[in-house]
Amino acid sequence: MRLIVFFDLPTQTKEERKRYSSFRKYLLKHGFTMLQYSVYVRITRNYDDCEKYISMIENNKPPQGDIRCLRVTEKQYEGIELIIGSNEGKEDFSDEELIEI
């Protein structure tokens, strides 16, 4: 199962940019990887594991902005289609994201 986190946080002031950066670093520290700007994904063991990470995000959310969490199965995640405008935007899929069940 994967947990996808989408967020739209204000970045107009220095303090807002600091909060954005802190939230982003929080996600990275807890095993999320960037899928796109402001879209992060993490492999989880099951639904309960997803709920644990969602609770952690709720407890560490910035005061302003929107955060959305989406739970998807591995089968659903495999259905992602990447459409890019040039060869410069190739994704780098590393073996670190693989999980044994």
C-alpha positions as CSV (number, residue, x, y, z in Angstrom):
1,M,0.0,0.0,0.0
2,R,1.2,3.5,-0.7
3,L,0.3,6.8,1.0
4,I,0.4,9.8,-1.3
5,V,0.5,13.3,0.4
6,F,-0.4,16.4,-1.6
7,F,0.1,19.8,-0.1
8,D,-0.4,23.4,-1.0
9,L,1.2,25.6,1.6
10,P,1.6,29.4,1.5
11,T,5.2,30.6,0.6
12,Q,4.9,34.3,0.3
13,T,6.7,35.4,3.5
14,K,10.0,34.2,4.9
15,E,8.2,32.5,7.8
16,E,5.8,30.7,5.4
17,R,8.7,29.4,3.3
18,K,10.4,28.2,6.5
19,R,7.2,26.3,7.5
20,Y,7.0,24.8,4.0
21,S,10.6,23.7,4.1
22,S,10.2,22.2,7.6
23,F,7.1,20.2,6.6
24,R,8.9,18.9,3.5
25,K,11.9,17.9,5.6
26,Y,9.5,16.2,8.1
27,L,8.1,14.1,5.3
28,L,11.5,13.1,4.0
29,K,12.7,12.2,7.5
30,H,9.7,9.8,7.8
31,G,10.4,7.9,4.7
32,F,8.5,9.8,2.0
33,T,10.0,10.5,-1.4
34,M,9.1,13.3,-3.7
35,L,6.9,12.2,-6.6
36,Q,6.4,15.8,-7.9
37,Y,6.6,19.2,-6.3
38,S,4.4,19.2,-3.2
39,V,3.5,15.5,-3.9
40,Y,5.2,12.9,-1.7
41,V,4.7,9.1,-1.5
42,R,5.6,6.4,1.0
43,I,5.3,2.7,1.0
44,T,3.3,1.3,4.0
45,R,2.7,-2.2,5.1
46,N,-1.1,-2.0,5.4
47,Y,-4.1,0.3,6.0
48,D,-3.3,0.7,9.7
49,D,0.2,1.8,8.9
50,C,-1.2,4.4,6.6
51,E,-3.4,5.7,9.4
52,K,-0.4,6.0,11.6
53,Y,1.4,8.2,9.1
54,I,-1.8,10.3,8.5
55,S,-2.0,10.9,12.3
56,M,1.6,11.9,12.4
57,I,1.0,14.4,9.6
58,E,-2.1,15.8,11.3
59,N,-0.1,16.3,14.5
60,N,2.8,18.1,12.6
61,K,0.9,20.1,10.0
62,P,1.7,23.8,9.4
63,P,-0.9,26.3,10.7
64,Q,-2.0,27.4,7.1
65,G,-2.4,25.5,3.9
66,D,-4.0,22.4,2.6
67,I,-2.8,18.8,2.9
68,R,-4.5,15.8,1.3
69,C,-3.7,12.1,1.9
70,L,-4.6,9.4,-0.5
71,R,-4.2,5.6,0.2
72,V,-3.7,3.4,-2.8
73,T,-2.9,-0.2,-3.3
74,E,0.3,-1.3,-5.1
75,K,-1.8,-2.4,-8.0
76,Q,-3.5,1.0,-8.3
77,Y,-0.1,2.7,-7.9
78,E,1.4,0.6,-10.7
79,G,-1.3,2.1,-13.0
80,I,0.3,5.5,-12.9
81,E,1.1,6.8,-16.4
82,L,3.9,9.2,-16.7
83,I,3.4,11.8,-19.5
84,I,6.4,14.1,-20.1
85,G,7.1,16.8,-22.6
86,S,10.8,15.9,-23.2
87,N,13.4,13.3,-22.3
88,E,14.9,15.6,-19.7
89,G,12.1,14.7,-17.1
90,K,12.9,11.0,-16.7
91,E,12.1,9.6,-13.3
92,D,14.7,7.7,-11.4
93,F,13.1,4.6,-9.9
94,S,15.5,3.1,-7.4
95,D,15.4,-0.3,-5.8
96,E,15.1,1.4,-2.4
97,E,11.3,1.7,-2.9
98,L,10.9,-2.0,-3.4
99,I,9.4,-3.9,-0.4
100,E,9.3,-7.6,0.4
101,I,6.0,-9.0,1.6
